[in-house]
């Protein structure tokens, strides 16, 4: 999820910076340099947030599946011991 977030946040920052500069009447050279700088910063933040979100989701799903497998094993072993009595 890091790359899509990076692209989205970077593009939003780029467009927002250009729009703000056009509204405020800033010259084109300064606008482009500032927009590219903000795009890079927000793309990095998007990449960081996206990778963190991926890690959290994968860890959560892994723990959930592990708990479910342990519950099924416990149920299977209790059914096996009940059947032997």
Secondary structure, 3 states (H helix, E strand, C coil): CHHHHHHHHHHHHHHHHHHHHHHHCCCHHHHHHHHHHHHHHHHHHHHHHHHHHHHHHHHHHHHHHHHHHHHHHHHHHHHHHHHHC
